[in-house]
Amino acid sequence: MRLKLVVPKNIPSFERALYAGHYDFAYMNPYHLLVAHRREGYRPLVADVSRQMHGIVVVRKSGPIHSVEALAGRRMAFPAPNAYAATLLVRAQLYRQFGVSVDPWYVVNHTSVYLDVALGLAPAGGGIITTLRLQPKAVQERLRIIYRTPGAPTHPIAVNPRVPEAVIRRITQALLDLDDSVEGRRLLGAVPIGHIGRVEYSRYKPLETLNLPQYVVPDLAP
């Protein structure tokens, strides 16, 4: 069985094709799954089951902000409008848990978030632990984490309901078998996926209660 790899030119192009049901199989972030499931009936097959995703809020270590509540109405740096953990989860959970809304400032990537906060250009920023640990030690030492979101599920590979069950079983098993070889684990690690396992939509359904669409910024790029 052969699969044709399709790499869209940008995320908006991917979203339009996904939400129109063009893909048989697709690797997507959990917010994409919520929309694709509702519109086209996509269901998740496999994902990294070894971990959960957490968004974080960082502030300058020597700065005046010591609590999430102090961020209410303040400008906050984010890597991109619709970044799943660093932006959408952080904004949704800040409001859900603390009633805090912030003034989002989008600065292109995670590195820019951390650098802007470290330099005092933004009072706080959203990110994830993984990217924070990749920053130079000098930047990390100037930052402090004041909030970490509850764990959320990782990106799934999902399938369109038009795909025959026999094909779904073969593809799913082939993906799971990658975990059984050194080369397969190397390929998964590059995604990165630590340990691939079967998942159901029930794993992602709790995200529906976060009202993530409220924080999504429509991107009209061609």
ROSE-4610 file (N, C-alpha, C; in Angstrom, 1 decimal, always signed):
// ROSE-4610
residu = [M/M/M/R/R/R/L/L/L/K/K/K/L/L/L/V/V/V/V/V/V/P/P/P/K/K/K/N/N/N/I/I/I/P/P/P/S/S/S/F/F/F/E/E/E/R/R/R/A/A/A/L/L/L/Y/Y/Y/A/A/A/G/G/G/H/H/H/Y/Y/Y/D/D/D/F/F/F/A/A/A/Y/Y/Y/M/M/M/N/N/N/P/P/P/Y/Y/Y/H/H/H/L/L/L/L/L/L/V/V/V/A/A/A/H/H/H/R/R/R/R/R/R/E/E/E/G/G/G/Y/Y/Y/R/R/R/P/P/P/L/L/L/V/V/V/A/A/A/D/D/D/V/V/V/S/S/S/R/R/R/Q/Q/Q/M/M/M/H/H/H/G/G/G/I/I/I/V/V/V/V/V/V/V/V/V/R/R/R/K/K/K/S/S/S/G/G/G/P/P/P/I/I/I/H/H/H/S/S/S/V/V/V/E/E/E/A/A/A/L/L/L/A/A/A/G/G/G/R/R/R/R/R/R/M/M/M/A/A/A/F/F/F/P/P/P/A/A/A/P/P/P/N/N/N/A/A/A/Y/Y/Y/A/A/A/A/A/A/T/T/T/L/L/L/L/L/L/V/V/V/R/R/R/A/A/A/Q/Q/Q/L/L/L/Y/Y/Y/R/R/R/Q/Q/Q/F/F/F/G/G/G/V/V/V/S/S/S/V/V/V/D/D/D/P/P/P/W/W/W/Y/Y/Y/V/V/V/V/V/V/N/N/N/H/H/H/T/T/T/S/S/S/V/V/V/Y/Y/Y/L/L/L/D/D/D/V/V/V/A/A/A/L/L/L/G/G/G/L/L/L/A/A/A/P/P/P/A/A/A/G/G/G/G/G/G/G/G/G/I/I/I/I/I/I/T/T/T/T/T/T/L/L/L/R/R/R/L/L/L/Q/Q/Q/P/P/P/K/K/K/A/A/A/V/V/V/Q/Q/Q/E/E/E/R/R/R/L/L/L/R/R/R/I/I/I/I/I/I/Y/Y/Y/R/R/R/T/T/T/P/P/P/G/G/G/A/A/A/P/P/P/T/T/T/H/H/H/P/P/P/I/I/I/A/A/A/V/V/V/N/N/N/P/P/P/R/R/R/V/V/V/P/P/P/E/E/E/A/A/A/V/V/V/I/I/I/R/R/R/R/R/R/I/I/I/T/T/T/Q/Q/Q/A/A/A/L/L/L/L/L/L/D/D/D/L/L/L/D/D/D/D/D/D/S/S/S/V/V/V/E/E/E/G/G/G/R/R/R/R/R/R/L/L/L/L/L/L/G/G/G/A/A/A/V/V/V/P/P/P/I/I/I/G/G/G/H/H/H/I/I/I/G/G/G/R/R/R/V/V/V/E/E/E/Y/Y/Y/S/S/S/R/R/R/Y/Y/Y/K/K/K/P/P/P/L/L/L/E/E/E/T/T/T/L/L/L/N/N/N/L/L/L/P/P/P/Q/Q/Q/Y/Y/Y/V/V/V/V/V/V/P/P/P/D/D/D/L/L/L/A/A/A/P/P/P]
num = [1/1/1/2/2/2/3/3/3/4/4/4/5/5/5/6/6/6/7/7/7/8/8/8/9/9/9/10/10/10/11/11/11/12/12/12/13/13/13/14/14/14/15/15/15/16/16/16/17/17/17/18/18/18/19/19/19/20/20/20/21/21/21/22/22/22/23/23/23/24/24/24/25/25/25/26/26/26/27/27/27/28/28/28/29/29/29/30/30/30/31/31/31/32/32/32/33/33/33/34/34/34/35/35/35/36/36/36/37/37/37/38/38/38/39/39/39/40/40/40/41/41/41/42/42/42/43/43/43/44/44/44/45/45/45/46/46/46/47/47/47/48/48/48/49/49/49/50/50/50/51/51/51/52/52/52/53/53/53/54/54/54/55/55/55/56/56/56/57/57/57/58/58/58/59/59/59/60/60/60/61/61/61/62/62/62/63/63/63/64/64/64/65/65/65/66/66/66/67/67/67/68/68/68/69/69/69/70/70/70/71/71/71/72/72/72/73/73/73/74/74/74/75/75/75/76/76/76/77/77/77/78/78/78/79/79/79/80/80/80/81/81/81/82/82/82/83/83/83/84/84/84/85/85/85/86/86/86/87/87/87/88/88/88/89/89/89/90/90/90/91/91/91/92/92/92/93/93/93/94/94/94/95/95/95/96/96/96/97/97/97/98/98/98/99/99/99/100/100/100/101/101/101/102/102/102/103/103/103/104/104/104/105/105/105/106/106/106/107/107/107/108/108/108/109/109/109/110/110/110/111/111/111/112/112/112/113/113/113/114/114/114/115/115/115/116/116/116/117/117/117/118/118/118/119/119/119/120/120/120/121/121/121/122/122/122/123/123/123/124/124/124/125/125/125/126/126/126/127/127/127/128/128/128/129/129/129/130/130/130/131/131/131/132/132/132/133/133/133/134/134/134/135/135/135/136/136/136/137/137/137/138/138/138/139/139/139/140/140/140/141/141/141/142/142/142/143/143/143/144/144/144/145/145/145/146/146/146/147/147/147/148/148/148/149/149/149/150/150/150/151/151/151/152/152/152/153/153/153/154/154/154/155/155/155/156/156/156/157/157/157/158/158/158/159/159/159/160/160/160/161/161/161/162/162/162/163/163/163/164/164/164/165/165/165/166/166/166/167/167/167/168/168/168/169/169/169/170/170/170/171/171/171/172/172/172/173/173/173/174/174/174/175/175/175/176/176/176/177/177/177/178/178/178/179/179/179/180/180/180/181/181/181/182/182/182/183/183/183/184/184/184/185/185/185/186/186/186/187/187/187/188/188/188/189/189/189/190/190/190/191/191/191/192/192/192/193/193/193/194/194/194/195/195/195/196/196/196/197/197/197/198/198/198/199/199/199/200/200/200/201/201/201/202/202/202/203/203/203/204/204/204/205/205/205/206/206/206/207/207/207/208/208/208/209/209/209/210/210/210/211/211/211/212/212/212/213/213/213/214/214/214/215/215/215/216/216/216/217/217/217/218/218/218/219/219/219/220/220/220/221/221/221/222/222/222]
x = [+0.8/+0.0/+0.9/+0.6/+1.4/+0.5/+1.2/+0.5/+1.2/+0.5/+1.1/+1.2/+2.4/+2.7/+2.3/+1.5/+1.1/+1.6/+2.4/+2.9/+2.4/+1.3/+0.8/+1.8/+1.6/+2.6/+2.5/+1.4/+1.3/+0.2/+0.1/-0.9/-2.4/-2.6/-4.0/-4.4/-3.5/-3.8/-4.1/-3.3/-3.6/-5.0/-5.3/-6.6/-7.8/-7.7/-8.8/-9.0/-7.9/-8.0/-8.5/-8.0/-8.4/-9.9/-10.4/-11.7/-12.7/-12.2/-13.0/-13.0/-12.2/-12.2/-11.3/-10.3/-9.5/-8.5/-8.1/-7.0/-7.7/-7.1/-7.5/-6.9/-5.6/-5.0/-4.3/-4.2/-3.5/-3.0/-1.8/-1.2/-1.6/-2.2/-2.7/-2.6/-2.8/-2.8/-4.2/-4.4/-5.7/-6.8/-6.5/-7.5/-8.0/-7.1/-7.5/-8.4/-8.1/-8.9/-10.4/-10.5/-11.9/-12.7/-12.1/-12.8/-13.1/-12.0/-12.2/-13.1/-13.2/-14.1/-15.6/-15.8/-17.1/-17.6/-16.7/-17.1/-17.1/-16.1/-16.0/-15.9/-16.0/-16.0/-14.7/-13.6/-12.2/-12.2/-11.5/-11.2/-9.8/-9.2/-7.8/-7.5/-6.3/-5.9/-4.8/-3.7/-2.5/-2.0/-1.2/-0.6/+0.5/+1.3/+2.3/+1.6/+1.6/+0.9/+1.8/+3.1/+4.1/+4.1/+3.4/+3.4/+2.2/+2.0/+1.0/+1.7/+0.9/+1.4/+1.0/+1.9/+1.6/+2.1/+1.2/+1.6/+2.2/+3.1/+3.6/+3.6/+3.6/+3.7/+5.0/+5.8/+7.1/+7.1/+7.8/+8.0/+9.5/+9.9/+11.3/+11.5/+12.6/+12.8/+13.0/+13.6/+13.8/+12.6/+11.6/+10.5/+9.5/+8.4/+7.5/+6.3/+6.2/+5.0/+5.3/+4.5/+4.6/+3.4/+2.3/+1.1/+0.4/-0.4/-1.1/-2.1/-2.7/-3.7/-3.2/-1.9/-1.2/-1.1/-1.4/-1.4/-2.7/-3.7/-5.0/-4.9/-5.3/-5.2/-3.9/-2.8/-1.5/-1.1/-0.1/+0.4/+1.1/+0.9/+1.6/+2.0/+3.3/+3.9/+3.5/+3.2/+2.9/+3.6/+3.9/+4.7/+3.9/+2.6/+1.7/+0.3/-0.7/-2.0/-2.7/-2.4/-3.1/-2.2/-1.1/-0.2/-1.0/-1.0/-1.9/-1.6/-0.5/-0.2/+0.2/+1.1/+1.7/+0.8/-0.2/-1.2/-2.6/-3.2/-4.6/-4.8/-4.0/-4.2/-4.0/-2.9/-2.6/-3.7/-4.1/-5.1/-6.5/-6.8/-8.1/-8.0/-6.9/-6.8/-6.6/-5.9/-5.8/-7.2/-8.1/-9.4/-10.3/-10.2/-11.0/-10.6/-9.4/-8.9/-8.9/-8.5/-8.3/-9.2/-9.9/-10.7/-9.9/-8.7/-7.7/-7.7/-7.9/-7.7/-6.5/-5.7/-4.6/-4.6/-3.7/-3.7/-2.6/-3.0/-2.0/-1.1/+0.2/+1.2/+1.9/+1.8/+2.3/+3.7/+4.7/+6.1/+6.8/+6.0/+6.5/+6.9/+7.8/+8.2/+8.5/+8.8/+9.0/+10.3/+11.3/+12.6/+12.3/+11.5/+11.2/+10.5/+9.5/+8.8/+9.7/+10.6/+11.5/+12.4/+13.0/+13.9/+13.2/+12.0/+11.3/+11.0/+10.6/+10.3/+11.6/+12.7/+13.9/+14.5/+14.2/+14.7/+13.7/+12.6/+11.6/+10.7/+10.7/+9.8/+8.4/+8.2/+6.8/+6.9/+5.8/+5.8/+5.7/+5.2/+5.0/+4.9/+5.1/+5.0/+4.5/+3.9/+3.4/+4.4/+4.6/+5.5/+5.2/+6.2/+6.1/+7.5/+7.5/+8.8/+9.9/+9.5/+10.5/+11.3/+10.6/+11.3/+12.0/+11.5/+12.2/+13.6/+13.6/+14.9/+15.9/+15.4/+16.3/+17.0/+16.6/+17.1/+18.5/+19.3/+20.6/+20.4/+21.4/+21.4/+21.2/+21.8/+21.7/+20.2/+19.5/+18.0/+17.2/+17.4/+16.7/+16.9/+18.1/+18.4/+17.6/+17.2/+16.5/+14.9/+14.5/+13.0/+12.6/+11.3/+10.7/+9.3/+9.0/+7.7/+6.7/+5.6/+4.6/+3.3/+3.2/+2.0/+2.3/+1.7/+1.8/+0.4/-0.1/-1.4/-1.6/-2.8/-3.0/-2.6/-2.3/-1.8/-2.9/-2.5/-3.5/-2.9/-3.8/-3.3/-2.4/-1.6/-0.7/-1.3/-0.6/-1.1/-1.3/-2.5/-2.8/-2.6/-2.6/-2.8/-4.2/-5.0/-6.4/-6.8/-8.0/-8.4/-9.8/-10.0/-11.3/-12.2/-13.5/-14.4/-14.7/-14.3/-14.5/-13.5/-12.4/-11.4/-11.9/-11.8/-12.3/-11.6/-12.3/-11.7/-10.5/-10.5/-9.4/-8.1/-8.2/-7.1/-6.7/-7.6/-7.3/-6.5/-7.0/-6.3/-4.8/-4.6/-3.2/-2.3/-2.9/-2.1/-1.8/-2.8/-2.6/-1.5/-1.6/-0.6/+0.8/+0.9/+2.2/+2.8/+2.0/+2.5/+2.9/+2.1/+2.4/+3.7/+3.9/+5.1/+6.4/+6.3/+7.5/+8.2/+7.4/+7.9/+8.8/+8.7/+9.4/+10.8/+11.3/+12.6/+13.4/+14.7/+15.5/+15.3/+15.2/+15.0/+13.6/+12.6/+11.3/+11.2/+11.8/+11.8/+12.6/+13.6/+14.4/+13.5/+12.7/+11.8/+10.7/+10.2/+9.1/+9.7/+11.0/+11.6/+11.8/+11.9/+12.1/+10.9/+9.7/+8.4/+8.2/+8.3/+8.8/+7.6/+7.7/+6.8/+7.6/+7.4/+8.2/+7.7/+6.4/+5.9/+4.5/+4.4/+3.2/+2.2/+0.9/-0.1/-1.5/-2.4/-3.8/-4.5/-5.3/-6.1/-7.5/-8.4/-9.8/-10.2/-11.3/-11.7/-12.0/-12.4/-12.7/-11.5/-10.3/-9.0/-9.0/-9.6/-9.6/-10.9/-12.0/-13.3/-13.3/-12.5/-12.5/-12.1/-11.3/-10.8/-12.0/-13.1/-14.3/-14.8/-14.6/-15.1/-14.2/-13.1/-12.2/-12.6/-13.5/-13.9/-12.7/-11.9/-10.7/-11.0/-12.1/-12.4/-12.5/-12.8/-12.9/-11.5/-10.4/-9.1/-8.4/-9.0/-8.4/-8.5/-7.4/-7.4/-7.5/-8.5/-8.6/-7.4/-6.8/-5.7/-6.1/-6.1/-6.6/-5.5/-4.3/-3.2/-3.7/-3.2/-3.6/-3.0]
y = [-1.2/+0.0/+1.2/+2.2/+3.4/+4.6/+5.5/+6.8/+7.9/+8.9/+10.1/+11.2/+11.6/+12.7/+14.1/+14.8/+16.1/+17.1/+18.1/+19.1/+20.5/+21.0/+22.3/+23.4/+24.5/+25.6/+26.4/+26.3/+27.0/+26.4/+26.8/+26.3/+26.6/+27.9/+28.1/+27.2/+27.0/+26.1/+24.7/+24.2/+22.9/+22.9/+23.9/+24.0/+24.0/+24.7/+24.7/+23.4/+22.7/+21.4/+20.4/+20.4/+19.5/+19.7/+20.9/+21.2/+20.9/+20.8/+20.4/+18.9/+18.1/+16.7/+16.2/+16.9/+16.5/+15.4/+15.3/+14.3/+13.0/+11.9/+10.6/+10.4/+10.7/+10.7/+12.1/+12.5/+13.8/+13.9/+14.5/+14.8/+16.2/+16.4/+17.7/+18.0/+19.3/+19.6/+19.3/+19.2/+18.8/+19.8/+21.1/+22.0/+21.7/+21.4/+21.0/+19.8/+18.9/+17.7/+18.0/+18.9/+19.3/+19.8/+20.6/+21.2/+20.2/+19.4/+18.4/+17.3/+17.0/+15.9/+16.5/+17.7/+18.3/+18.4/+18.9/+19.2/+18.0/+17.1/+16.1/+14.7/+14.6/+13.3/+12.6/+13.3/+12.7/+12.2/+11.1/+10.5/+10.2/+10.3/+10.1/+8.6/+8.2/+6.8/+6.6/+7.4/+7.2/+8.6/+8.6/+9.8/+9.4/+10.4/+10.2/+10.0/+8.8/+8.5/+8.5/+9.0/+9.0/+10.3/+11.3/+12.6/+13.4/+14.5/+15.4/+16.8/+17.7/+19.0/+20.0/+20.9/+22.0/+23.3/+24.3/+25.6/+26.2/+27.2/+27.9/+29.4/+30.1/+31.6/+31.9/+32.7/+33.1/+34.6/+35.1/+36.5/+36.7/+38.0/+38.3/+38.0/+37.3/+36.9/+38.1/+39.2/+40.4/+41.4/+41.0/+41.9/+41.9/+42.8/+43.0/+42.0/+41.1/+40.3/+38.9/+38.6/+37.3/+36.4/+36.9/+36.1/+36.3/+35.3/+35.3/+36.5/+36.7/+37.8/+39.1/+39.3/+40.6/+40.9/+39.8/+40.0/+40.5/+40.6/+41.0/+42.3/+42.3/+43.5/+43.9/+43.1/+43.5/+42.9/+43.4/+42.9/+41.6/+40.6/+39.3/+38.7/+38.4/+37.9/+36.4/+36.1/+34.7/+34.4/+33.2/+32.9/+33.0/+32.7/+32.8/+32.8/+33.4/+33.5/+32.2/+31.1/+29.8/+28.7/+29.0/+28.0/+27.2/+25.9/+25.1/+25.3/+24.9/+24.9/+26.3/+26.9/+28.2/+29.3/+29.3/+30.4/+30.0/+29.1/+28.7/+28.2/+27.2/+26.6/+27.6/+28.4/+29.3/+30.4/+30.9/+32.0/+31.4/+30.2/+29.6/+29.3/+28.7/+28.4/+29.6/+30.6/+31.8/+32.4/+32.3/+32.9/+31.9/+30.6/+29.6/+29.5/+29.5/+29.3/+30.6/+31.7/+32.9/+34.1/+33.9/+35.0/+36.1/+35.7/+36.7/+36.7/+37.9/+38.1/+39.0/+38.8/+39.6/+40.2/+41.1/+41.8/+41.0/+40.1/+39.3/+40.1/+39.8/+40.4/+39.2/+39.1/+37.9/+38.2/+37.4/+37.8/+36.7/+35.9/+35.0/+33.6/+33.6/+32.2/+32.2/+31.1/+30.9/+31.6/+31.6/+32.3/+33.8/+34.4/+35.8/+36.1/+35.2/+35.3/+35.4/+34.5/+34.4/+35.6/+35.9/+37.1/+38.4/+38.6/+39.8/+40.0/+38.9/+38.9/+39.1/+38.5/+38.6/+40.0/+40.7/+42.1/+43.1/+42.7/+43.6/+44.3/+43.7/+44.3/+43.9/+42.8/+42.3/+41.8/+42.1/+41.7/+40.2/+39.5/+38.0/+37.4/+36.1/+35.4/+34.0/+33.5/+32.1/+31.2/+30.0/+29.1/+27.6/+26.8/+25.4/+25.1/+24.1/+23.7/+23.3/+22.6/+22.1/+23.2/+24.2/+25.3/+26.2/+26.3/+27.1/+26.5/+25.2/+24.5/+24.6/+25.0/+25.1/+26.5/+27.4/+28.7/+28.8/+29.8/+30.0/+30.1/+29.6/+29.6/+31.1/+32.0/+33.4/+33.9/+33.4/+33.8/+33.1/+31.8/+31.0/+31.5/+32.0/+32.4/+33.7/+34.4/+35.7/+35.5/+34.3/+34.0/+33.2/+33.3/+32.5/+32.1/+30.8/+30.3/+30.6/+31.3/+31.5/+30.7/+30.0/+29.2/+28.1/+27.0/+25.8/+25.3/+25.2/+24.7/+23.2/+22.8/+21.3/+20.6/+19.3/+18.5/+18.4/+18.4/+18.3/+17.2/+16.6/+15.5/+16.1/+15.2/+15.5/+15.4/+15.8/+15.8/+14.4/+14.2/+12.8/+12.7/+11.5/+11.2/+10.7/+11.4/+11.1/+10.7/+10.1/+9.5/+10.0/+10.2/+10.6/+9.4/+9.6/+8.4/+7.7/+8.3/+7.6/+6.4/+6.4/+5.4/+4.0/+3.0/+1.7/+1.2/+0.4/+0.0/-0.9/-1.7/-2.6/-1.8/-0.7/+0.2/+0.9/+1.3/+2.0/+1.0/-0.3/-1.2/-1.4/-1.5/-1.7/-0.5/+0.7/+1.9/+2.0/+1.8/+2.0/+1.0/-0.2/-1.2/-0.9/-0.4/+0.0/+1.1/+2.0/+3.1/+2.6/+1.7/+1.2/+0.3/-0.3/-1.2/-0.4/+0.9/+1.7/+1.7/+1.5/+1.5/+0.3/-0.7/-2.0/-2.1/-1.0/-1.1/+0.2/+0.1/+1.3/+2.4/+2.0/+3.0/+3.6/+2.8/+3.3/+4.3/+4.0/+4.9/+6.2/+6.1/+7.3/+8.2/+7.6/+8.4/+9.0/+8.3/+8.8/+10.0/+9.8/+10.8/+12.1/+12.0/+13.3/+14.1/+13.5/+14.2/+15.4/+15.3/+14.2/+13.4/+12.1/+11.2/+10.2/+10.2/+9.4/+8.0/+7.7/+6.4/+6.5/+5.8/+5.9/+4.9/+5.3/+4.4/+4.7/+3.8/+4.0/+5.1/+5.9/+6.9/+7.0/+7.4/+7.6/+9.1/+9.5/+10.9/+11.3/+10.4/+10.7/+11.3/+11.0/+11.6/+13.1/+13.6/+15.0/+15.8/+15.0/+15.7/+16.7/+16.5/+17.5/+18.9/+18.9/+20.2/+21.1/+20.4/+21.2/+22.2/+21.9/+22.7/+24.0/+24.1/+25.2/+26.4/+26.2/+27.3/+27.9/+27.0/+27.4/+28.3/+28.1/+28.9/+30.4/+30.7/+32.1/+32.8/+32.1/+32.6/+32.5/+31.8/+31.6/+32.8/+33.1/+34.3/+33.8/+34.0/+33.5/+34.1/+33.2/+33.6/+33.5/+34.6/+34.7/+34.6/+34.0/+33.9/+33.0/+33.3/+32.5/+31.1]
z = [+0.0/+0.0/+0.0/-0.9/-1.0/-0.5/+0.2/+0.6/-0.1/-0.5/-1.1/-0.1/+0.2/+1.1/+0.5/+1.2/+0.8/+1.8/+1.4/+2.3/+1.9/+2.5/+2.1/+2.3/+1.6/+1.6/+2.9/+3.6/+4.9/+5.7/+6.9/+7.8/+7.4/+6.9/+6.4/+5.3/+4.4/+3.3/+3.8/+4.8/+5.4/+6.0/+6.8/+7.5/+6.5/+5.4/+4.4/+3.8/+3.5/+2.9/+3.9/+5.1/+6.2/+6.5/+6.6/+7.0/+5.9/+4.7/+3.5/+3.3/+4.1/+4.0/+2.9/+2.5/+1.3/+1.7/+2.9/+3.3/+3.8/+3.4/+3.9/+5.4/+5.5/+6.8/+7.0/+8.2/+8.5/+9.9/+10.0/+11.3/+11.7/+12.8/+13.2/+14.6/+15.0/+16.4/+16.9/+18.2/+18.8/+18.5/+18.4/+18.0/+16.6/+15.7/+14.3/+14.4/+15.2/+15.3/+15.8/+16.7/+17.2/+16.0/+15.2/+14.1/+13.0/+12.6/+11.6/+12.0/+13.3/+13.7/+13.6/+14.0/+13.9/+12.5/+11.6/+10.2/+9.3/+9.4/+8.5/+9.1/+10.4/+11.0/+11.2/+11.1/+11.3/+12.7/+12.9/+14.2/+14.4/+15.6/+15.8/+15.9/+15.4/+15.4/+16.4/+16.2/+17.1/+17.5/+18.5/+19.0/+20.0/+20.4/+21.4/+22.7/+23.3/+24.5/+25.7/+25.5/+26.6/+27.4/+26.9/+27.6/+27.3/+28.0/+27.7/+27.4/+26.8/+26.5/+27.6/+27.9/+28.9/+28.3/+28.4/+28.1/+29.3/+29.2/+30.3/+30.2/+31.3/+31.3/+32.0/+31.3/+31.8/+32.0/+33.1/+33.3/+33.6/+33.6/+33.9/+35.4/+35.7/+37.1/+38.0/+37.5/+38.3/+38.2/+37.5/+37.3/+38.4/+38.3/+39.4/+39.4/+38.3/+38.3/+38.9/+39.9/+40.7/+40.7/+40.0/+40.0/+38.7/+38.3/+37.1/+37.1/+38.2/+38.4/+38.0/+38.2/+37.8/+36.3/+35.5/+34.1/+33.5/+34.2/+33.7/+32.9/+31.6/+30.8/+30.3/+30.7/+30.3/+28.9/+28.3/+27.0/+27.3/+26.5/+26.7/+25.4/+25.3/+24.0/+23.8/+22.5/+22.1/+20.8/+20.5/+19.3/+18.0/+18.1/+16.9/+17.4/+16.6/+17.1/+17.5/+16.7/+16.9/+17.3/+17.9/+18.4/+19.5/+19.4/+20.3/+21.8/+22.2/+23.7/+24.2/+23.4/+23.9/+23.9/+22.9/+22.8/+23.2/+22.5/+22.7/+24.1/+24.5/+25.8/+26.9/+26.8/+27.8/+28.0/+26.9/+26.9/+27.5/+27.1/+27.5/+29.0/+29.5/+30.9/+31.8/+31.3/+32.1/+32.5/+31.4/+31.7/+32.5/+32.2/+32.8/+34.3/+34.6/+36.0/+36.9/+36.2/+36.9/+36.5/+35.4/+34.9/+34.3/+33.9/+33.4/+31.9/+31.3/+29.9/+29.6/+28.6/+28.3/+27.0/+26.7/+25.4/+24.6/+23.6/+23.0/+22.0/+22.0/+21.1/+20.4/+19.1/+18.4/+17.9/+18.2/+17.9/+17.1/+16.3/+15.3/+15.8/+16.9/+17.3/+18.8/+19.4/+20.8/+21.3/+20.5/+20.9/+21.1/+20.2/+20.3/+21.6/+21.9/+23.2/+24.4/+24.5/+25.7/+25.7/+24.5/+24.5/+24.8/+24.3/+24.6/+26.1/+26.7/+28.1/+28.9/+28.5/+29.2/+29.1/+28.0/+27.8/+28.3/+28.8/+29.4/+28.4/+27.1/+26.1/+26.2/+26.9/+27.3/+28.7/+29.5/+30.9/+31.1/+30.1/+30.2/+28.8/+28.8/+27.5/+27.6/+26.5/+26.5/+25.8/+26.3/+25.6/+26.0/+25.8/+26.3/+26.9/+27.8/+28.5/+27.5/+26.5/+25.5/+24.9/+24.4/+23.7/+24.7/+25.9/+26.9/+27.2/+27.3/+27.6/+26.4/+25.2/+24.1/+24.0/+24.9/+24.8/+25.5/+25.1/+25.8/+27.3/+28.0/+29.4/+30.0/+29.3/+29.7/+29.7/+28.7/+28.6/+29.7/+29.8/+30.8/+32.2/+32.5/+33.9/+34.2/+33.2/+33.4/+33.4/+33.3/+33.3/+34.4/+34.7/+35.8/+35.3/+35.5/+35.2/+36.3/+36.0/+37.0/+36.9/+35.7/+35.5/+34.5/+34.7/+33.8/+33.6/+32.4/+32.2/+32.6/+32.9/+33.1/+31.8/+31.9/+30.8/+29.8/+28.5/+27.4/+26.4/+25.6/+24.7/+23.6/+23.1/+22.0/+20.6/+19.6/+18.2/+17.7/+17.2/+16.6/+15.1/+14.7/+13.2/+13.2/+12.3/+12.2/+10.8/+10.7/+9.5/+9.1/+7.8/+7.2/+7.3/+7.6/+7.7/+6.4/+5.2/+4.0/+3.7/+4.5/+4.3/+4.8/+4.0/+4.5/+5.7/+6.5/+7.8/+7.6/+6.6/+6.3/+6.1/+5.4/+5.1/+6.5/+7.2/+8.5/+9.4/+9.5/+10.3/+9.9/+8.5/+8.0/+8.3/+8.1/+8.3/+9.8/+10.6/+12.1/+12.6/+12.1/+12.6/+12.1/+10.9/+10.4/+11.2/+11.6/+12.5/+13.9/+14.4/+15.7/+15.7/+14.5/+14.4/+14.4/+14.1/+14.1/+15.4/+16.5/+17.8/+18.1/+17.2/+17.5/+16.9/+16.3/+15.7/+16.0/+16.0/+16.2/+15.2/+13.9/+12.9/+13.0/+13.3/+13.5/+14.6/+15.7/+16.9/+16.5/+15.7/+15.3/+14.5/+13.6/+12.7/+13.6/+14.6/+15.5/+16.3/+16.8/+17.6/+16.9/+15.6/+14.8/+14.7/+15.0/+14.8/+15.8/+17.1/+17.9/+18.5/+18.5/+19.2/+20.1/+21.4/+22.3/+22.3/+22.4/+22.3/+21.7/+20.5/+19.7/+20.2/+20.3/+20.8/+20.3/+20.4/+19.9/+20.8/+20.1/+20.9/+20.3/+21.1/+20.7/+20.8/+20.2/+20.3/+21.8/+22.6/+24.0/+24.7/+24.2/+24.8/+24.5/+23.5/+23.1/+23.4/+23.6/+23.8/+25.0/+26.1/+27.1/+26.7/+25.6/+25.1/+24.6/+24.2/+23.8/+24.8/+26.1/+27.1/+27.3/+26.7/+26.9/+26.0/+25.0/+24.1/+23.4/+22.8/+22.1/+20.9/+20.2/+19.0/+19.4/+20.6/+21.1/+20.9/+21.0/+20.9/+19.6/+18.6/+17.3/+16.5/+15.8/+14.9/+13.5/+12.7/+11.3/+10.5/+9.8/+8.9/+7.5/+6.8/+5.4/+4.4/+4.8/+3.8/+2.7/+1.5/+0.3/+0.4]
